[in-house]
Amino acid sequence: SSCAAARGAVAFSWTLQDKGGRRAVLLTGAASELAVPKGTMAGGSKYSLTVQVTSNGVSSTGVAELEATASPLVAAVAGGSTRMAAPTTADLVLDAGALSYDPDQCPPPDPMGASAPCSDAAL
């Protein structure tokens, strides 16, 4: 702010930590704003965000608890949404594993590709 700038330099120190188990530091920053890149926080996990602001030897710390929500799973059946089978068809096999995915774990599959984009044990 213009008030803070008139009084002296303001320093910022950000830390984003995973709250699960070892509290690993995932991200740090020193600007007045912290951008958290997509994919940094896992859906369904909790995090602690700390900012320390210092000016003229005086500091203050703020903490926010964050919870990343999980994205909905994407389900798709290979080959389209319509199937026709004759009464004499022995087995009708439908494949949802090739195109279905968890967007928090994998990028969308390439419909023209020959294989799934990544191995997602949850599906």
Stockholm file with secondary structure:
# STOCKHOLM 1.0

chainA/1-123         SSCAAARGAVAFSWTLQDKGGRRAVLLTGAASELAVPKGTMAGGSKYSLTVQVTSNGVSSTGVAELEATASPLVAAVAGGSTRMAAPTTADLVLDAGALSYDPDQCPPPDPMGASAPCSDAAL
#=GR chainA/1-123 SS CHHHHHHCCEEEEEEEEECSTTCCEEEEECSSSCCCCTTSSCTTCEEEEEEEEEETTEEEEEEEEEECCCCCCBCCCTTCSCCCCCTTCSCCCCCCTTTCBCTTTSCCCCTTSSSCSSCCTTC
#=GC SS_cons         CHHHHHHCCEEEEEEEEECSTTCCEEEEECSSSCCCCTTSSCTTCEEEEEEEEEETTEEEEEEEEEECCCCCCBCCCTTCSCCCCCTTCSCCCCCCTTTCBCTTTSCCCCTTSSSCSSCCTTC
//
